[in-house]
Amino acid sequence: MKNATNKVNFNDDDFFSPPTDPEEEINRLNKELSHKNKEMADLHVLIDTLQTNLRSAVSAIDPDKRDNVTSVQSFKWSVNWRPKIC
């Protein structure tokens, strides 16, 4: 069985041929999908944490100067980003 982390070798003679064991391939793909879903969930938690920390940091800035940070487009995008719901 080929490891999901291996790079694709398009010169491999059997690259375009069907897998020898479809059930094994389904299991491999399900495992890969599960890993990707967990990784995506972890990234969403990380983004949420960073957004919270960014808001906390901005609250420590002198209110007269806060607009210099909060008016920047990248700040607005960063704190307002939410995952798309499919």
C-alpha positions as a LaTeX table, in Angstrom:
\begin{tabular}{lrrr}
\hline
Residue & $x$ (\AA) & $y$ (\AA) & $z$ (\AA) \\
\hline
Met1 & 0.00 & 0.00 & 0.00 \\
Lys2 & 1.31 & 3.44 & $-0.88$ \\
Asn3 & 1.62 & 5.96 & 1.93 \\
Ala4 & $-0.68$ & 9.00 & 1.58 \\
Thr5 & 2.22 & 11.33 & 2.34 \\
Asn6 & 4.30 & 10.13 & $-0.63$ \\
Lys7 & 4.53 & 12.42 & $-3.61$ \\
Val8 & 2.68 & 11.38 & $-6.74$ \\
Asn9 & 4.89 & 9.84 & $-9.37$ \\
Phe10 & 3.20 & 10.41 & $-12.72$ \\
Asn11 & 5.86 & 8.26 & $-14.40$ \\
Asp12 & 4.76 & 5.26 & $-12.38$ \\
Asp13 & 3.41 & 2.66 & $-14.80$ \\
Asp14 & 0.43 & 1.84 & $-12.62$ \\
Phe15 & $-0.41$ & 5.44 & $-11.60$ \\
Phe16 & $-3.55$ & 5.53 & $-13.74$ \\
Ser17 & $-4.58$ & 1.93 & $-13.17$ \\
Pro18 & $-7.22$ & 1.17 & $-10.56$ \\
Pro19 & $-6.05$ & 0.16 & $-7.09$ \\
Thr20 & $-5.49$ & $-3.53$ & $-6.62$ \\
Asp21 & $-7.77$ & $-3.63$ & $-3.58$ \\
Pro22 & $-10.63$ & $-1.09$ & $-3.72$ \\
Glu23 & $-11.52$ & $-1.66$ & $-0.07$ \\
Glu24 & $-7.94$ & $-0.91$ & 0.97 \\
Glu25 & $-8.01$ & 2.26 & $-1.12$ \\
Ile26 & $-11.30$ & 3.34 & 0.44 \\
Asn27 & $-9.85$ & 2.78 & 3.91 \\
Arg28 & $-6.75$ & 4.80 & 3.00 \\
Leu29 & $-8.85$ & 7.65 & 1.63 \\
Asn30 & $-11.14$ & 7.63 & 4.68 \\
Lys31 & $-8.11$ & 7.82 & 6.95 \\
Glu32 & $-6.66$ & 10.67 & 4.91 \\
Leu33 & $-10.00$ & 12.52 & 4.97 \\
Ser34 & $-10.26$ & 12.07 & 8.73 \\
His35 & $-6.74$ & 13.45 & 9.16 \\
Lys36 & $-7.54$ & 16.47 & 6.97 \\
Asn37 & $-10.76$ & 17.16 & 8.89 \\
Lys38 & $-8.89$ & 17.06 & 12.21 \\
Glu39 & $-6.18$ & 19.32 & 10.85 \\
Met40 & $-8.80$ & 21.79 & 9.60 \\
Ala41 & $-10.57$ & 21.78 & 12.99 \\
Asp42 & $-7.23$ & 22.43 & 14.71 \\
Leu43 & $-6.56$ & 25.36 & 12.38 \\
His44 & $-9.99$ & 26.83 & 13.13 \\
Val45 & $-9.21$ & 26.67 & 16.87 \\
Leu46 & $-5.84$ & 28.31 & 16.22 \\
Ile47 & $-7.44$ & 31.12 & 14.20 \\
Asp48 & $-10.06$ & 31.70 & 16.90 \\
Thr49 & $-7.32$ & 31.90 & 19.54 \\
Leu50 & $-5.27$ & 34.34 & 17.48 \\
Gln51 & $-8.32$ & 36.53 & 16.84 \\
Thr52 & $-9.01$ & 36.65 & 20.59 \\
Asn53 & $-5.40$ & 37.55 & 21.33 \\
Leu54 & $-5.45$ & 40.25 & 18.64 \\
Arg55 & $-8.58$ & 41.82 & 20.14 \\
Ser56 & $-6.98$ & 41.73 & 23.60 \\
Ala57 & $-3.81$ & 43.37 & 22.31 \\
Val58 & $-5.78$ & 46.12 & 20.59 \\
Ser59 & $-7.72$ & 46.83 & 23.78 \\
Ala60 & $-4.39$ & 47.63 & 25.47 \\
Ile61 & $-3.61$ & 50.37 & 22.92 \\
Asp62 & $-4.38$ & 53.96 & 23.89 \\
Pro63 & $-7.92$ & 54.66 & 22.61 \\
Asp64 & $-6.69$ & 57.76 & 20.76 \\
Lys65 & $-4.29$ & 55.60 & 18.71 \\
Arg66 & $-6.42$ & 52.46 & 18.41 \\
Asp67 & $-7.94$ & 53.54 & 15.10 \\
Asn68 & $-4.46$ & 53.46 & 13.52 \\
Val69 & $-4.54$ & 49.69 & 13.99 \\
Thr70 & $-8.23$ & 48.83 & 13.68 \\
Ser71 & $-8.74$ & 50.76 & 10.44 \\
Val72 & $-6.15$ & 48.68 & 8.56 \\
Gln73 & $-7.82$ & 46.29 & 6.12 \\
Ser74 & $-5.70$ & 43.29 & 7.16 \\
Phe75 & $-6.77$ & 43.80 & 10.79 \\
Lys76 & $-10.44$ & 43.90 & 9.80 \\
Trp77 & $-10.08$ & 40.79 & 7.66 \\
Ser78 & $-8.19$ & 38.94 & 10.39 \\
Val79 & $-10.67$ & 39.56 & 13.20 \\
Asn80 & $-13.75$ & 39.09 & 11.03 \\
Trp81 & $-12.69$ & 35.88 & 9.25 \\
Arg82 & $-15.00$ & 32.93 & 9.85 \\
Pro83 & $-14.92$ & 29.47 & 8.29 \\
Lys84 & $-17.34$ & 28.94 & 5.44 \\
Ile85 & $-20.24$ & 26.71 & 6.28 \\
Cys86 & $-20.95$ & 24.22 & 3.51 \\
\hline
\end{tabular}
